[in-house]
Amino acid sequence: MIRTYLSLCILIGFTLSGKAQIIGQETENANVITTAVPFLTISSDSRSGAMGDIGVATSADANSLKYNVAKYPFAKEKFAFGVSYTPWLKKLASDINLLNVSGFYNVSPKQSISGSLTYFSLGGIEFLDEGANYITDYTPNEFAIKLGYSRLLTDNLSLGIALGYIYSNLTGGYSNSSSAVNAGQAAAANIGLFYHKPFEIEKKKAFYDLGFSISDIGNKMSYSSGAEKSFLPTTMRLGAGFGIDIDDYNSIAASVEFSKLLVPTPPIYSDSLDANNDHIILSGKDPNISVGTALFRSFYDAPGGSSEEFKEVMWAFGLEYWYAKQFALRGGYFHESAMKGNRKFFSLGLGIKYQMIGIDFSYLIPNGSNSPLANTMRFTIYVDLNN
């Protein structure tokens, strides 16, 4: 049996899909959905992090591939590139962090290409044997590489698709059993639609946006040949945004977003076994299904029926204010049902841009005490080129 000096880091690796706030507290009737590689659900840039983790229907920036790859043809810039850094769950460990590099290039007025690299380190762990004797050190790590293409379908509507490779190595191949432990690997795709409509309100420039995306549609992942395979955190997002230039110096935009995991909800099992020695399902549906089936069944498979399905929908809203297109103030709120993870937090952020260089910062304020998400900060630096 293996013990680790920082075994909590491994636990974090399997529960990060937005369920961190449940750790250390009791939540009545909790039925949390868990997935493989949950680091993919973490907002990796400061702008989104400051606006309640939204991004499907906000204006395009260097980091849009994660939320809605279709936004890029509407970007004002020809090229943008950003690097983001997030120290994650600082209350639990000091060496867990997320790094994201993302950018795009508008090949023509109607076409864009984009790419991103997201790297997640769960911090150093120490493997010990049953007698607490040192075996080896290892730093679990995961990453995802994605490449995207976006195109205008009409003057106001765009479509985007991204393909990616996901890698997760939690043990470095070490195992104390006869079963070999390997790194998990998967291929995944993102698809998105984005509608942007400019108009005027009393001679002031305004716009509204509509966004839809499904991210991380891919094969199930396991870490050994005989282990049960886990779904990727396939996520559907739907949102709307509105913005207006108040005058030549001041502008403001607001956006609301709804999201849902398109993976099976855990059923309620009895203690009895069937003929195959599997626990009998009392309510809900068998989660051992294909990825394609899960995309549709996830809307009606919760053991608690429609009331539980509605609780699986997360919602958030964000505000963004710009002064002279050089200084930004941002804020937002994110809500997740206590039954499904209990993430509830406010977020704040600042942005400064001078010529083609910009720096963003965000800070998370949980709506509750003893949250591992408390004091989460994100930092982003980016470059925009118009020519």
Secondary structure, DSSP 4 states (H G I P E B T S, - for coil): --EETTHHHHHHHHHTTT-GGGTTS--TT------S-GGGGS--SHHHHHTTT--SSSPP-TTGGGT-GGGGGG-SSSEEEEEEEEE--TTT-SS-EEEEEEEEEEEETTEEEEEEEEEEE---EEEE-TT--EEEEE--EEEEEEEEEEEESSSSEEEEEEEEEEEEESSTT--SSSS----EEEEEEEEEEEEEEEEEETTEEEEEEEEEEEEEEE--B-SSTTSPPB----EEEEEEEEEEE-SSSEEEEEEEEEEEE-SPPP-EEEEEE-TTSPEEEEES--S---HHHHHHHTTS--TTTHHHHHHT-EEEEEEEEEETTTEEEEEEEEE--GGGT--EEEEEEEEEEETTEEEEEEEEEESSSS-TTTT-EEEEEEEEE--
